[in-house]
């Protein structure tokens, strides 16, 4: 967990390439129990030194290489803050090394690796931006490697339900008419690519055009289906026989698929009169001649 305070210490060690001296200095730094240790004149000279010294330290080690007899600056970071280290910058003379620490005051990391080298925000609450947040706190749980996250919200006086996200009706992708129209449209959109600075910007625009095209196609498709449905209804109503409704159960025009007229010969034995049936995803509407 990121601490509320940050402790640092600086020390000129006048060389620590020798193993006995280096280990005593590192042990001394551990006893100080600080977050960051700044060391000068370490005489660190290569990457292999970084690997060995960091193992002996047990945390993060960042260095600007000098020679075996001069320079060599080192920053030691405690294991509990290794996850906070961002960009590392250094010179080529072994005099300057700079690290960027991403610190969040108050402790907002809820999961911690047992050795303290890694922490993360794995447990989160998501709420609308307009939802006021009154208080968020973290409670340590000794029975888990996660901390408990407690959120208390001040509820607004009223809730405004916003428009939901648009979702493509994947059924239209199977229709040949949609495929043909889409291919023609897409070729036109491809011709616009030179007008955009790069392919990514062009694709963002095309995604918006695809959405608009799919919406228009679905609207026209629904209009055509409703028109055909009403046309068949009018044919049945304007026939030579007086038609009455024999059975109407949970019928909904919005859920109705494309209606079809069933030849009367297939049902003549059953009804002995002209028959029209309109089938859909809901129970059928039966119209028979009296």
C-alpha positions in Angstrom: 0.0 0.0 0.0 1.3 3.4 -0.8 2.3 5.2 2.4 1.0 8.6 3.6 4.6 9.7 4.1 7.7 9.3 2.1 11.1 8.9 3.8 14.5 9.3 2.0 18.1 9.2 2.9 21.3 10.1 1.0 24.8 8.7 1.6 28.2 8.9 -0.1 29.6 5.4 0.4 33.1 6.1 -1.2 32.9 2.8 -3.1 31.0 -0.4 -2.5 32.2 -2.8 -5.1 33.8 -5.0 -2.5 31.3 -7.7 -1.4 31.8 -7.4 2.4 31.5 -3.6 2.4 28.6 -3.6 0.0 26.6 -6.1 2.1 27.2 -4.1 5.3 26.1 -0.9 3.6 22.9 -2.5 2.3 22.2 -4.0 5.7 22.6 -0.5 7.2 20.2 0.9 4.7 17.6 -1.8 5.5 17.9 -1.0 9.2 17.0 2.7 8.5 13.6 1.5 7.2 13.3 4.3 4.7 11.5 4.3 1.3 14.2 5.6 -0.9 18.0 5.5 -0.5 20.3 7.8 -2.6 23.9 6.5 -2.9 26.8 8.4 -4.4 30.3 7.1 -5.4 29.2 3.5 -5.5 31.6 2.7 -8.4 28.9 0.6 -10.0 29.9 0.0 -13.6 27.7 -2.5 -15.5 24.3 -4.2 -15.8 25.6 -7.3 -14.1 26.3 -5.2 -11.0 22.7 -4.0 -11.1 21.4 -7.6 -11.1 23.6 -8.7 -8.3 23.2 -5.7 -6.1 19.4 -5.6 -6.5 19.2 -9.2 -5.3 21.3 -8.4 -2.2 19.1 -5.3 -1.6 15.8 -7.1 -2.1 14.0 -4.2 -3.8 14.4 -1.9 -6.8 17.8 -0.6 -7.8 18.5 2.1 -10.5 21.9 3.2 -11.4 24.0 5.5 -13.6 27.3 3.7 -14.3 30.6 5.2 -13.5 34.0 3.3 -13.4 35.4 0.8 -11.0 37.2 3.7 -9.2 34.9 6.7 -9.3 31.3 8.0 -9.8 28.4 5.6 -10.0 25.1 6.9 -8.5 22.4 4.5 -7.3 18.9 4.8 -6.1 17.5 2.0 -3.9 13.7 1.7 -3.6 12.1 -0.3 -0.9 10.1 -3.4 -2.0 6.8 -1.9 -1.0 7.3 1.0 -3.5 8.7 -0.9 -6.5 5.3 -0.8 -8.2 5.3 3.0 -8.0 8.4 3.4 -10.1 7.7 4.9 -13.6 10.2 6.4 -16.0 13.9 6.2 -15.2 16.4 8.8 -16.6 20.2 9.0 -16.2 23.3 10.5 -17.7 26.3 8.7 -19.2 28.9 9.9 -16.7 27.7 8.1 -13.6 26.6 11.3 -11.8 22.9 11.6 -12.2 20.0 9.1 -12.0 16.4 10.1 -11.8 13.3 8.0 -11.2 9.6 9.0 -11.3 7.5 7.7 -8.5 3.7 7.4 -9.0 2.4 7.9 -5.5 -1.2 8.0 -4.4 -1.7 9.4 -1.0 -4.0 7.6 1.3 -3.5 4.1 -0.1 -5.6 3.1 -3.1 -4.0 -0.3 -3.9 -6.1 -3.2 -2.7 -4.1 -6.3 -3.7 -0.5 -6.9 -2.7 1.9 -9.7 -3.6 3.1 -11.4 -0.4 6.7 -10.2 -0.9 5.5 -6.6 -1.3 7.0 -6.1 -4.8 3.7 -5.8 -6.6 0.4 -4.1 -5.7 -2.6 -3.3 -7.9 -6.2 -1.9 -7.9 -8.0 -5.2 -8.7 -11.2 -4.5 -6.7 -13.2 -1.6 -8.0 -16.6 0.1 -7.9 -18.0 1.6 -11.0 -20.7 4.3 -10.8 -22.2 6.9 -13.2 -20.1 10.2 -13.3 -23.1 12.1 -12.1 -23.4 9.9 -9.1 -22.0 11.8 -6.1 -19.4 9.9 -4.1 -19.5 10.7 -0.4 -16.8 8.4 1.0 -14.5 5.5 -0.1 -12.3 3.7 2.4 -10.0 0.6 2.6 -10.1 -1.9 5.4 -7.3 -4.4 5.8 -8.4 -8.0 5.9 -5.9 -10.4 7.5 -7.6 -13.5 6.0 -6.9 -12.5 2.4 -4.3 -10.9 0.2 -6.9 -8.3 -0.8 -8.1 -5.4 1.2 -11.8 -4.6 1.6 -13.0 -1.6 -0.3 -16.0 0.3 1.3 -18.0 2.8 -0.8 -20.7 4.9 0.6 -22.8 6.9 -1.8 -25.1 9.8 -1.3 -28.1 9.0 -3.5 -29.4 11.7 -5.8 -32.9 13.0 -5.4 -34.0 11.7 -8.8 -32.6 9.2 -11.4 -32.4 10.2 -15.0 -32.4 7.2 -17.3 -30.3 7.9 -20.4 -30.4 6.4 -23.8 -28.8 3.0 -23.9 -26.0 1.9 -26.2 -26.7 1.0 -29.8 -26.4 -2.7 -30.7 -26.3 -4.1 -34.3 -29.1 -6.4 -35.2 -26.9 -9.3 -36.4 -29.8 -10.9 -38.2 -29.6 -8.4 -41.0 -26.0 -9.5 -41.8 -27.4 -12.8 -43.1 -29.7 -11.0 -45.6 -28.4 -10.9 -49.2 -30.0 -7.4 -49.7 -28.0 -6.0 -46.8 -24.8 -7.6 -48.0 -25.1 -6.1 -51.5 -25.9 -2.6 -50.3 -23.1 -2.8 -47.7 -20.4 -3.8 -50.2 -21.5 -0.9 -52.5 -21.3 1.6 -49.6 -18.0 0.3 -48.3 -16.4 0.7 -51.7 -17.4 4.4 -51.6 -16.0 4.8 -48.0 -12.7 3.3 -49.1 -12.4 6.0 -51.8 -12.4 8.6 -49.0 -9.4 7.2 -47.3 -6.9 9.6 -48.9 -8.8 12.5 -47.3 -7.9 11.4 -43.8 -4.5 11.8 -42.1 -4.2 8.1 -41.3 -6.1 4.8 -41.5 -7.1 5.0 -37.8 -8.9 8.3 -38.2 -10.6 7.0 -41.4 -11.8 3.8 -39.6 -13.3 5.8 -36.7 -15.3 7.7 -39.3 -16.3 4.5 -41.1 -17.6 2.9 -37.9 -20.0 5.8 -37.5 -21.1 5.5 -41.1 -21.7 1.8 -40.7 -23.9 2.5 -37.7 -25.9 5.0 -39.6 -26.3 2.7 -42.6 -27.4 -0.2 -40.4 -30.0 2.0 -38.7 -31.4 3.3 -42.0 -31.5 -0.3 -43.4 -33.5 -1.6 -40.4 -35.9 1.3 -40.5 -36.6 0.8 -44.2 -36.8 -3.0 -43.7 -39.4 -2.5 -40.9 -41.5 -0.2 -43.1 -41.5 -2.7 -46.0 -42.6 -5.5 -43.7 -45.4 -3.4 -42.1 -46.6 -2.3 -45.6 -46.7 -5.9 -46.8 -48.6 -7.0 -43.7 -51.2 -4.3 -44.0 -51.6 -5.1 -47.7 -52.4 -8.7 -47.0 -54.8 -7.6 -44.3 -56.6 -5.3 -46.7 -56.8 -8.1 -49.3 -58.5 -10.3 -46.7 -60.8 -7.6 -45.5 -61.9 -6.5 -49.0 -62.6 -10.0 -50.3 -65.9 -11.3 -51.6 -66.7 -13.1 -48.3 -67.4 -11.5 -45.0 -64.5 -12.4 -42.8 -64.6 -12.7 -39.0 -61.9 -13.2 -36.5 -62.0 -16.7 -35.1 -58.9 -16.6 -32.9 -56.7 -13.7 -31.8 -54.1 -14.5 -29.2 -51.2 -12.2 -28.1 -50.7 -10.8 -31.5 -48.1 -8.0 -31.9 -47.3 -6.3 -35.2 -43.9 -5.3 -33.8 -42.9 -8.9 -33.3 -44.4 -10.2 -36.5 -42.1 -11.5 -39.2 -43.0 -11.3 -42.9 -46.5 -12.7 -43.2 -47.4 -15.2 -45.9 -50.7 -16.3 -47.4 -51.4 -20.1 -47.1 -53.3 -21.6 -50.0 -56.8 -22.6 -49.0 -56.5 -26.0 -50.6 -54.2 -27.2 -47.9 -56.7 -26.5 -45.2 -60.0 -27.0 -47.1 -60.7 -30.3 -45.5 -60.5 -28.8 -42.1 -62.5 -25.6 -42.6 -64.5 -26.2 -45.8 -64.2 -22.4 -46.4 -61.6 -19.9 -47.7 -58.9 -19.4 -45.1 -56.1 -16.9 -44.6 -53.4 -17.4 -42.0 -50.8 -14.8 -40.9 -47.9 -16.5 -39.2 -45.2 -14.8 -37.0 -43.1 -15.2 -34.0 -46.3 -14.9 -31.8 -49.4 -17.1 -32.0 -51.2 -16.8 -35.3 -54.1 -14.7 -36.3 -56.7 -16.9 -38.0 -59.3 -15.4 -40.4 -62.0 -17.6 -41.9 -65.1 -17.0 -44.0 -68.4 -17.5 -42.3 
